[in-house]
Amino acid sequence: MARLEEWSSSEVAVVAPKGARAAKAEQNSAYGSLRSFFLSPFKVLNFDLRPQTFNVMKRLLLTLLAGTLAAPLLVAQQTPGQVRPRPAEGREPEFKPPTIREYKPKSQLVTPQHPVPRAKFAVIDIHSHQPTPISPAEFDRVMKGMEANNLQILVNLSGSSGDRLRQGADALRASKYKDRMVLFANVNFSNVAPGFGAKAARQLDLDLKAGAMGLKIFKDLGMFDRKADGSRLQVDDPELDAIWETCARNNVPVLIHIAEPAAFFEPLDYSNERWLELSLYPDRRHQDGVRFEQLITERNNMIRKHPNTKFILAHFGWHGNDLARAGKLLDQNPNVYYDVAAVLYDFGRQPKAAHEFFIKYQDRILFGKDSYQPDEYPSYWRVFETNDEYFDYYRDYHAFWKLYGIGLPDQVLKKLYHGNALRLTPGLSRSAFTD
């Protein structure tokens, strides 16, 4: 015989059929025909329900009916794609929520910590910016940070051109810190018109003879520089070909910064992982104007057109967040290299993939930092040299996530820290490097 299972011990009992007595009780009940309607299915199953059990059944039926009517509303409140509401969905914090700058939870995770205050091997920083010419007092200040971090050579990419570059080169030669800093020349791309490229190439030749060891191209090219007619100067404009060919002929590299992180071009909403940085620095917002992919296309066209010119793409070419794309560019262009300046946050959040990438392309990556802040270098040493887990990045507005070490072997560290820079930049002094 079927039985009703108990779902609340305080209200429902398991009841056996009672025959004629139950039928008489139903007839005398104030519920009358309504109860008969609701209970007819149970009669067929030979169930006998007492009044208190019927009350529970009535509540159950009403609950089911309410749930059926409310289901569309619950579905409407769910995030698209969810199969059920998430825990706490729809709740609001009882306390006043902190701002994004205020919320800095202290992790309870306990892991081995291996800070690295000084690089394991001597380093050439291929991407630095210093005054040109640099004063003796300023050079003294810079050297303190260099010695603390095992930086052997700084490449000052802000070398300028013409008289200023010659003054900068003379100041370095007269310094007591022989061969510890070198200059890359720059080109002013404003008001480009027919004949500009040939003139700029002649000046570059003079700058290289004056002591420059390479050419640095700033991000204005492609984004902000304008031709004489007011149109945007494209990265692959044929007028600039003579400049790239001059670098190839002199066997010096072009360290080139094109575009900005892709997120800087995307909508300024809360799904943008660089929202905080963009809210702090208006000049980094590029929601209007030339698009990221257009700039990258122009850059790659230029690279392919000049296979004998060595191009070091600043900031990993802005492909540190897409290592498959970064690898494809290297595979297709043997004349392309990357520096790691200011994109440590991308390597440190994908340690396994980054480790494999740096191993595979160990001859194509150079160390660079960009902004000269001596206390920030140890974060690079820790990511590159250890397998530490879940530690802070040095600038929260760049990356609010934690970093992990990628544990590179010594032979790869040596190439990253100085070997590849020495190979690509023949003018650098080798006296401090024994390997």
Steps between C-alpha positions, in 0.01 A plus 500: 500500500635847412596732782556875530860571606560744781660832389464683834494296814313769694206523259464186294444144606504180300133397487347164425156475327199511735217388277143609582596725792713715273218527243254617766746758633538640152125535452463688831798727429450871442724475196232305317538452130819707480684245709349224292633665186851533631508160665337292228835385361597372844169314527580315187826396662301393808659774721322638802609850602427649834408874516840604631667309219273669248611842633860408430408375154319824429805702600716280283275553198499876552879501533536305178261737325690805626830348392363434153388861466828638638732285286501738202591788734794307646623409155474863394722603795770244421814582305455378141631148462450401865295191570410619850546813714844531653536512879443853634375618162278801548631571850654835586789543747389588851803726537605791284701355209861620472628673190723308261802681651397417857432128466832328563425168667786335683547150365492214748698283261832383644761413237882497486638847432828563314543873433787579263647844577780469241508329161687172490703607195615837369224683314475731200183705523421559132205729581572791731436875489749746648582868450712588196757622574513350849668700778768344723272529804211331321728225372618441861136456606427262212811295572388426857192325367700324231751357747225385735328305222807370311424720200818521297381718210203732455387582147361853508240503225442874535823591321348766275682599181748750361675735744317370806597141425865602452494681835349190661761270350782733608364506858501121516853475364621752759323323786680293762252220422656389175277286276217477755252701291450539125261696278253414227415775252148630430320637195246783503215391271301823498395648164626213287501589131674373185876497560466469879624139511825566317576802719422308821720211385796734447457643849478150644830411337657801672343407835639147478846636425467733799451204730139380482473121502150459364172674418200538729154570354239639737131411501403828332575334166170366370292650780573873517757603240355685201628556151534846353154467344345425841435131441612231744853374441469124462766273641563339162511825301753454215654839579656341810665209317837676479516521881453125551750421227757727661478294819545179302803640320660607829406172673321674789160408642176697493322486833148598402191572707181476295148524649402444862344203683191381315287571807580871466299502176200309636182645658546663839272276701541274803592202284820675386784353706692829473207713615679634806807606304290665233296684761821635653679593176276666238782515244501119482142479375469424131131431451508732198743525211712230338431148624742255661481243223561762233821609673619142540426429134704803389786402730510146368490624141806713570683209663439272204612769257840534674623148581861614547411749774498374859182612675471474878131540581461694823267359763492158331322662207193512731460126445599382848133423561485279189812287484374298204481821298839612632657170394346511155647845436847374596461188285408705196762773547855397597592869534258561790584500872312600814590692812311430823466861615192581708311178419616280787137475609421285196780247551437469872136402460569214256818347643487166322436641155750781554768254613455294187500809278820640648668162459389459138587856396797552730703667223230758422423670833689785670471644846364853531321689775393842358435730798815514712382413851775293668267355763278345229770289330492224766149407388649409161780296656247311713271416208786391275717318755260329744192280508336704775122514500241769550697815575429866436572695187663836566227722352139422583362716220688290243384170642280422797580129471787309661818376332673163482863421426587337167828345621731544199821291480835677519583479129171671414546764769842592362359552151204696632710716732787584266591245232239597244562872549873454440431306183253754357688814603867462399608831655432390858802429719558133573761550769267423791361180348707185526262243352 
